[in-house]
Every structure is written in C-alpha cells, then in structure tokens.
Amino acid sequence: MNILYDERLDGPAPEMDRAGIRDALLKAIPGMTLLHREEDMRPFECDGLSVYRTLPLLVALPDSLDQVQRLLVECHRLGVPVVTRGAGTGLSAGALPLTHGVLLVMSRFSRILEIDPEARIARVEPGVRNLAISEAASPYGLYYAPDPSSQIACSIGGNVAENAGGVHCLKYGLTVHNVIKVEVLTIEGERMTLGSDALDAPGFDLLALFNGSEGMLGVVTEITVKLLPKPEVAKVLMASFDDVEKAGNAVGAIIAAGIIPGGLEMMDKLAIIAAEDFIGAGYPVDAEAILLCELDGVEADVDDDCETVRQVLEKAGATGIRQARDDAERAKFWAGRKNAFPAVGRMSPDYYCMDGTIPRRELARVLKGISDLSERYGLKVANVFHAGDGNMHPLILFDANREGELAVAEALGGEILELCVEVGGTITGEHGVGREKINQMCAQFRPDELATFRAAKAAFDPHDLLNPGKNIPTPARCSEFRTIKSAAADTTSVVQQGGQE
C-alpha cells in the first residue's frame, strides 16, 4: 500500500557532478571536512529508521558557524539540496540523505555555551545531547524537562527539528514549550534570531513554526532552553491490569480526577515481558497491561495525589498497585519503560516503531483496533504509550529477511496511523513525518491545508533545497495515494459482498 522511496521527491538535481560539487565546496570552504568515498559515507546512510537507506552525494562535517554559513550559501548558488543531520536517532527517516544532495552533519557543535541559574536558562549548540543539559544544570538544582527515551544520545537540535517529547511531557510539555530562542541560518546563509530571552518576542511566532519543521526551513545553530527546579519529591505508582482496555480507561479517569501526573505511561503484555527480561524492572509479567504514574512536587501534595490516584486505579479495575519504595526503585521502573524499544528488539529480527497521537478517551477503542489489525496482518504488535497525552508507539514485529514482510509491516503501520486520524488524532506526536509518514499526510490534511504548508516552506526556501521530499507531500503523490486507497476499498467491498452472497 505504501508508496516508498521516490526519487522525484528529492527536489532539483544539481547540474554538476559529484566531483565538481566537491571541488566547488572545498574551494569556497577550505579546511572543512567533506566525505565523498562510499566507505566513509556509509555510516550516514540512514537515521534510526534503518529500513530506509540512501547514500548521500557528499557528507559535510563543519566545525564552525562560518563554515555552515558558507556551505549553505554555496549549495544555494549551485542548486544542491541539503539535509541536516544531528545524532541520527530520529525514527521517521527525517534525516535520510539524498542521492544528489549534501548531508550537513552538526554533531561537532556540542558545546554548552552558558548555564544561567538565576534566569533558569541554558544556551547550547545543536549537537549537545539532551541528557547533557540536565547534567550540566544539576549542580544548580535545575534540569531540562523534555526527556525522550533516546535522551542519552539524541541531540537538542534534532529535538527542535522533531519537536520531541518524552515520558514527562504531559505535565512539562514538548520541546516547543521549553525552548525560548533559537539562532538559525536560512538556505541563503542569512542569520535569524527567533524568540527572545524575554517572556515574549515581537512579530509572528516563528519560533513555534521552527519547532517540528524537520530541517525544511533553516539550520538551527544555537538553542536557548528553559530550566526547571528539580521537584522536591517524586513518587511512582505502578498499576497492573488484566485487560488492556481497562488500563486505557484508567488513564482518562486519572486526568478526570484533576490530577496531572509528571508522567503517565502505559505498556501492554508483550512490551512488559520484553522490558522485564531486558532490564529486570520488577514488572508483573502476568499482567495484560501496566500503567506507570509519576507524581511530583511538594511532599504533602504528592502524598495526597498518590492516595487519590490509588483510589482511581482501584475503581478502574487494577489487579495490583505498587508504589516505588525509594528513588532507586523509581529509577528502575522508568528504566524498563525507557528501554522498551531496544527490549522489544530482542524479541524479533526487526521492528517498526510507529508514532501517532489520539484523544485519551479513544485509548481503549484504538488498542482494540490495533489488536484487530495485528491479527488481520499476521504480525505481532507491542504497545508503548505516553498515555497521558495520547501519544502511542506501537512496535510492529517483523522479519525483513522474509520476502514481502517489510511491505506488510508498512501497510499495517499505515492503517494504524489512519485509525488515529479516524478517531480525531494525528499521525505523529514526536517522531515527525519525515519520509515515513508522508503518505498519511494525504489522509490527515485537505489539499488546501497542504498548500498552506508548502507556502510556508516556500517563504523560507523558495527553491526547495532544504530537506526536500520530506513531510509535505506533492499534490501528485496525494492523488496517487488516494486512488490506491479508493481502489483497495472497492476491492474489499466486492470481496465482502461476494462473501455475503
């Protein structure tokens, strides 16, 4: 069902060959590292979604802002597309290179430029690891709230590009809620400051536009983030359920009780077994689902909230409720959740990590829908949720060595995303669209809405040189996608009618 890699989507091809472009860039930017041999470029052929692989034309590894600026100016002059890459941990093929484009790797920009404990901000370069910000702020009793599962490796520049979240985003927000200013370069090399150190900035809110723009509008060169005081106390309740739908309904009941947890995560049986086998977090492997609910703040308030949540969970049908005895056990509970993805990877030769967001009230319905789809397609699905804000991560288990099984996994993933749209949700929560979900953009948005997205990109990148072929589908692609979907629906209808007769 999915329309896979399409060379036509990669924007204009440069008129010069690889050697000519390399010589032009080295002449314009002497001293910049520019990889061109296949064996040197092979490590950059994909991001975390490794089923999509493309060898770039060239790989640039600048180590100064001046080099980045001159690279963009020269690529703009030559008409060479540019894809920006951070740590390469993204899961939507957003940093997938182009066969006729330069891959701009920002990993050398890894300095923490300033920690200001009084203003509670940190000023960092885009290659700084997410976790490194909290480590640098820790001596001041501060931390950076967004904490994606890949936080030990992912870079803050990539977090801005994808608007990353994490297990604590329910209470503390996504990247967009925790970044107050970015410095960027346009494809023409123009420097721009978006946002402000103050509470607000004049003009349009272009800072919000850049968060989640997936490298299509400009290259982020510096980020100023908010730091928060570490909570006085944090406690975690783990509730087990004998039915997945009961766990899904419990999520809405907690929020309805007026409690906003620091984190509210859900895992189904397959994910529980995988994580427990990998980490030994103390999860009940006989449960059909578990909820992890973290409450933080002042100790007296946290104790009251823990009691309220315990009562809600009991009423929702929890078969067991455990509270972490201390910080060590609390950390263990979270380690199991944050390592769920690699843990599931030990159960299958390959897995396909999806990312969609739904209204909390639809959790039970969507879980049932995923179960039905899993059975229909004959592939197991492990479910891991940022349940509090409805951000789901179904992990589809498959074996790429079996002919056609990757295509089946992709088709199943596409139907899960379209189910999210059907119940009033969206096709992504934090992984971005990239190359992976570009077809489902056609399912979620109308042609006029997609035209608005293209107009916004054209305002910053009129020649479509920054990360072309990602995120925003062309009208032709959507027309082809809808034709295929319509034909498939007609075929299904005919089969069903024949069965009734």
N, C-alpha and C positions, 0 to 999 in steps of 0.2 A: 504493500500500500504506500509506504513512504517513498517519495521521490528523493533519491540520495544525491550524492555529490554532483554538481552541475557546473562545469567549467564556465558556462555562460554567465554565471552569477558573480564572477570574480572581478568585475569592473574592467576598465580598459587595459589591454595588454600593452606594455611599453614597446616602442618601435625598435629599441636597441636590444642586442643580445646580452646574455649574462656577463660576458667578459667586458663588453662596452659599458654596461651599467656599473660593474665593479670598478673599472678604471676611472669612470667619471666620479664616483663617490669617494674613492681614495684620493683623487686629485683635489676634490673640494674639501675633504676632511682628512688630512694626513694624520696618521697616528691612531686612527680609530680601528678597533678590531673588527674585521669583516670576514666571516667564514664563507667559503664557497665550495670546498670539497665535500662530496657526499658523506664521507665518514664523519666529518666534523659537524655537518648539519643534521644528521640522522637523529640525535637526541632531542631535536626541537620539532620533530615532525607532527607532534600531537600535544594536546593538553591532557587532563585527567580522563577525558572520554576517548580512550585509545582506539576505539573501533574506527574512528575517522583519522586517517593519516595522509599527510601531504608533505612532500619535500619542498621547502621554500626555494626561491631563486637565490637569495643571499640571507645571511644572518648577521645583523649588526649588533655589536655589544659596546655601546658608547660608555664612557666613564665620566663625562662632564656634560653639563647642561648645554654648553656651546655646541658640542658635537651633536646632541639630539636636535637642536635647532637647525643646524646646518644640514643635517641629514634630511629633515622634513622639507626644507627649502629646496634641496637638490632633487628629492623624489617628486616634489610638486612640479618642478621645472621639466623633469624627464617624463612625467606622467606614469610614475611607477607606484603601484599600490603599496600601502604599508599596513602591517598588522602588528599591534603592540602586544607584548607578552610580559607577564610578571613571573610568578613562580611556577606557572604551568599546572596548577592544581584545579583549574576550572573543570566543570563537568558538563558543558554544553557545546564543546568544540568552538568556543568563542575565540580562542587563540590559535585555531587551526591556520597554518600558513597557507599562502597562495603560491601556486607553481610559478607565477610570473610576478611575485611581489617580494618585498623586503620584510623580514621578520625583525622587528625592533625589540630587543630584549633589555628590560630595565632593571635586571637583577643586581647590577653593580651600584645602584642608587639605594644604599642600605643604611644610611646614617640617621640616627635620631638627632635632630638639629637642636631641639630645645624641649625641656620639661619645665613648665611654669606652674608650680604647685599653688600659687596664690590665685592665678586666673583659672586654674584647673584645665589646662590645655597642654597638648603635646604637638610639636611641629616636626614632621618626619618626611623622609624621602619615600617614594612609592615602593621601593624594594624592601622596606622594613617588614619583618614578619609581624603578623597580628599579635602573637603572644609576646613578642619582644617589647611592645609598647607597655603592656601591663607590667612586665618585669622591670622596666626602667622606671615606671611610676610607683612601684610597690614601696620603696623606701619612704615615700611621702604619704602613704596610706591611701593611694589612689589606684585606679585601674581603668582599662578601656573595656566598655561593656560588650560590644558585639564579639561573639566567640564561636565562629563556625567550627565544625568538627576538625577541619584541617588547619586550625589556628597555629599549630606548631610549625607549619610550613608555608601557608598561604601569605601573600604579601598584601599590604594595605592598599596599594594601587589597584590590584586585582579586586579587592573588596569593594572599592569605589566603582570600578567598572561593572561589577555584577550586582551591586547593592546587597552585599552578603548579610546574612543574619546570624543565626546560632541558637543555642538552646535557651539563652536568656533574652531573646528579642521580644518576647511577649510583653515584658514589663519595661525593658530598656530600649527597645526599638532596633531598627535595622541600621546599616551604615549611614543611610541618608539622614537619620535622626541624630547621629553622633559626630558628623563631620561639619565643621563650621566654615571652612575655607579651603579652596584648592587653587594651586597655580597650574596653569595648563599652557600648552603650545598648540596652535592650530596647524593644519597641514601646510599652511603658507609660512609657518615659523613665527607667527605673531604670538606674543606673550599676553596672557589674560589672567586676571585675578577674579575668581568667583567666590562670593560670600565675603565674610568680614570677621575680624576678631570681636567686633561689637555684637549686640544682640540681633541686629538686622543689617541688611545692606540695601542700598538704593537700587531701583530698577527691577527688571524681571528676575524671578528666582531661577537663574541659570544654574546655580549650584545643584538644585534638585534635579534639573534636567541631566546634568553630567553624571549624577549617581545612577548607575544602572544603564548607562549609554553604551557599554560594551566596546569602548575604544573606537566608536564610529564618529565622534565629534571632535576629538582632540586627544593629546597625550598629557596625562597628569604628571607633573614633575615635583609637586610638593603638596602635602596634606596637613591641615591643622584639625586635630580631633579633640572632642571633649573628654575629660577625665572625670570619673565619679569617685566619691569616697567609698572605700570598702564598707560593706554593711557591717553593723555591729555584730550580728549573728545571722547565720543561715542554717536552716534545718530542712531535711528532705524526708518526705513520706513516700514509700513505695507500696502501691496497692496492686494486688493481683486479682484477675477476673477469670471466670470460667467461660466467658463469652465475649468475643471481640466487640460486639455491638453495645454491650453493657458498658465497656470501657469507653467507647466513643461517646455514649450519652452522659457518662460521668464528667467528661470534660466540660460540656456546656453547663452542667449543674454546678460545678465549682465556680465558674465565672458568674453564673446567675446568683450565686450566694454573695456576690460583692467582693470576692477575693481575686486579686490579680497576682498570681504567683510570679516569682522571679524566673521560674522555668516550669513548663508543664509538658512532659514528653510521653509518648506512647510507643510501645513496641509489641508486635504480635509474636505468636509462639515460635515461628521459625527464626525470627531475629533474636528472641530471648535465648533460645538454645545455642545459636551461633555465638552470641556475645558471652554467655556464661562459659562455654567451652574455651573461648579465647582468653578472656580476662579473669574469670572466676570472681565476678562481682557480687555473688550471693543472690542471683536472680532465681525465682521459683520456676524450674523448667517444666513443671506440670501445668502451669497457667496458660490460658489461651491468649492473654494479653496482660501487660503491666502498664501502670502509669507512674511516672516519677514527678513529684510535685515539690518544688523547692520554694520555701517561704523565707524572705529575708527582711531585715530591718532592725528595729529596737526589740530587745528580747521579750518584753512583756507583750508587745503586739504580735510577735511571731508565735509565741505560745498560744495566744488566743486564736490566731488564724489556723494553727495546726489542729486545734481541737475542732474548729468549725469544719475544716476540710475532712477530718476523720469522720465526722458525723455525715457529711455529704457522701463520702465514699461508701460508708456502710449502707446508707439508704439506696445508693445506686447499685448495690449488689456485689461489692467487693468481697472476695472469699478470704482475703488476708490483707492486713495493713501493717507495715513495719516502718518504724522511724529510725533513721541512721543514728547510731549511738554516739558518734563523735565525728569530727571533721575527716578522719581517716576513712571511716566507712562511707561518709557522704561522698568523698572523692572517688571511692571505689564504685559506688552506684553510678556516678556520672562517667567514669572511665568506661564502663560497659556500654553506655549509650553512645559516647563519642567514638568508640571503636566498633560500632555496629557494622559500618560499611566494610572495613577490612575483615571483620569476623565472618560476615556472610560470604566474602570472597573465598574463604577456606572451605566452603560447602559445595562450590561449583567451579568448573573451569573458568567461567566468565559470569559477570552480572552486569546488568544495565540499570543504572541508578536514575530514577525519574524524579521530577520535581514539579509539583503542582500545588495550588492553594485553593481551599474550599471554605465556605461558611462553616463554622463549628457545628451548627445544627444539622449539617448534612454528613457528618463523620460516619455515623452508623450506616447510612444508605450507601455512601461511596465505598466503604470497606466491603459491604456485601457485593457491590458491583465489581470490585476488583477481584473478589473471590470467584465470582461467576466467569469473569473474563479469563482468569488464570486457568480455570477448568476447561473453558472452551478452547483456549490456545495450547493447552497441554504443557504449560511452563509454570513452575512454582514462583510465587511472589512473596518476599518478606517485606513487611510494612514497618517503617520507622517514621514517626510523626513529630514535628513541632506542633503538638496537638493544640496547644493553647491558642495559636493564631491560624490553625487550619493548614499549615504548610506540611505537606505529605511527601515522603520519599519512598515510594515502592521500589524494591530492588528485584528486578526480574532475573531469575537464574537461567542460564542457557550455556550451550557449548558451541563456540564459534567453529570448532573443528567439524561439526556435523553440518553438512551442506544444507543451506537454507534456514538454519535455526536463528541466525542473526536477524534475518528479514522477519521471521516470526516474532522475535523479541521486539523489534522496532514497531511492527504493526500492533502488537499488544500495548506497547508504551504509548503509541499514538491514540489508541482507544481510551486508555486511562486518562490522558490529558483532555480528550474531548468530553469525557464524562465529567471532569472537573468544570469545564465550561458550561455543560448542560445544567449543573446544579447551582450555577451562579458564581463560580470561581474563576480562576485564571490558570494559564498553562505554566506559570513559573512563580516561585516565591523568592528564590535567592540564587539559583544557578544560572539564570539568564536564559536567553533564547538561542543565541549563537547560531550554529549550523543545525543543531539537533532538532529544535522545535520550530523551524521556520515554516513548515507546512501547517502546523497547528495555529500559527498566527492567522492564517487564512480562515480557520474555523472560528477564532475568537473575535476578529475585528472585521468591520464592514469595509468595503473599498474606499469610502470617503475618509474613514479613520486612518487607514494605511497610507492614504495620500497625504494626510497631515503629518504623519511620522516622516515620510520621505521629504516633505517640505522643510521640516525642522533640521534634518540631516543636511539638506542642500544649502541651508543658510550658513552652516559651518564648513561644509565640504562639498562644494558645487560640482566637482569633477568625480566624486565618488571614489576617492583614493584611500580613505581610512577604513580598514576592515570591511571592504565591500563583500556582498553576498551573505552577510550575516543579519540576523534579527528581523529585517524588514523585507518581506517577500515582494517580488515584482508582480504586477498585475497578471502577466502571462503565467507565472507559476501558480498563482491562486486560481486562475481559470482552469488550468490543467488539474490541480488538486481537487477542485470541486467537481469537475467532470468525472474523475476517477471515483470519488466518493459516491456520486449520484449513480454511476453505473454499478458499483458494488451494492448499493442499497436496492437497486432494481433487481439485481440478481438474487439477493437474499429474499426479497418479496416473492419472486417467482418460485423459488425453492419451497418457501413456506406454504404458498398456495397449493403447490403440487402435492405437498405432504398432507394437506387437509383433504384434498380430493381422494 
